[in-house]
């Protein structure tokens, strides 16, 4: 199930609509890991990966200005962007198992194991934005599909990156990843 959260920004005769697609079926994964220091001290962390999609469109109007709930007449056409990302957030876990504020965030806009797989589509059309809804929704579906196909390989790649990042920290002697996986 997907939830769509629209936001309309009026700029003169152009309307810019940003739609955040919050899809419950976008992949998520979590994994706990611990870091051991030279003095024997250990810290526990929690890594969380999630995919998201954002769509933005802009009416390029030379005609009637946009009004709330209605796009501008688009004698100038419509441009839109659909962008997906896979983000990793790392949280320090306290002794009670509670997550503290995210200590770092890493965002992927493409699959680093397949550089040609970008999670972005930019398009335009000479017609009004409301006449391009089906094309925009197809672009959202395409990006969502790309994210789903790449998710596991991005998480596997990023788990190695995360381990190497932690091992480079001063005094760290070991990083142990717990088994983790998709979150339903």
C-alpha positions, -999 to +999 in steps of 0.1 A: +000+000+000+013+035-008+005+068+007+010+100-013+018+133+004+014+163-019+028+197-013+021+226-038+043+256-040+031+286-060+058+307-077+043+335-099+027+317-128+044+284-122+033+257-097+058+233-083+043+202-068+064+179-047+049+145-040+065+122-015+056+086-022+057+067+010+052+031-001+048+006+027+061-021+002+095-004-004+123-025+010+138-021+045+165-039+063+181-038+098+212-052+114+229-049+148+266-047+151+292-042+178+326-024+178+354-035+201+382-011+211+419-018+221+410-014+258+383-041+255+353-017+256+324-025+233+298-003+218+266-016+202+250-001+171+219-006+150+220+000+112+188+006+093+185+007+055+153+020+038+143+029+003+122+059-006+108+077-037+101+114-042+083+129-072+083+166-081+066+183-110+066+218-122+040+235-145+057+258-170+029+282-175+025+312-197-012+312-191-034+311-160-017+310-127-019+279-105-045+278-078-046+254-048-059+221-059-055+229-096-023+231-117-016+262-139-027+260-175+005+247-191+010+265-223+047+261-214+044+224-205+053+202-175+086+190-161+090+163-135+116+143-116+112+110-098+141+102-075+147+072-054+173+065-027+185+039-004+195+054+029+214+039+058+212+053+093+234+041+122+222+045+158+242+039+189+223+015+212+224+021+250+224-007+275+186-008+277+186-015+239+172+020+231+184+037+199+200+071+204+201+098+177+214+086+144+252+090+144+256+088+106+236+087+075+247+074+040+225+078+010+228+059-024+212+074-055+224+045-076+235+009-072+273+011-065+277-024-078+261-015-111+270+022-118+245+024-148+216+018-124+205+053-114+175+059-092+163+090-110+142+099-140+138+134-154+110+140-180+091+168-196+060+171-218+045+200-237+011+193-222-004+202-188+009+184-157-025+169-150-024+152-184+010+135-176-002+118-144-001+083-159+035+089-172+046+102-139+031+073-120+048+049-145+081+066-137+074+062-100+067+025-106+100+022-126+121+038-099+104+017-072+112-015-093+148-004-097+151+002-059+136-032-051+159-050-076+190-033-063+182-032-026+199-064-014+231-058-034+233-022-021+228-033+015+255-061+011+279-035-005+272-009+022+276-034+050+312-039+039+316-001+036+302+004+071+325-023+085+356-006+069+345+028+081+343+016+117+376-003+115+393+029+104+382+047+136+410+052+162+414+024+186+389+000+170+401-036+168+370-055+157+336-050+141+310-079+144+279-078+123+249-098+136+227-115+111+199-092+100+176-089+071+145-075+055+119-059+078+083-067+071 
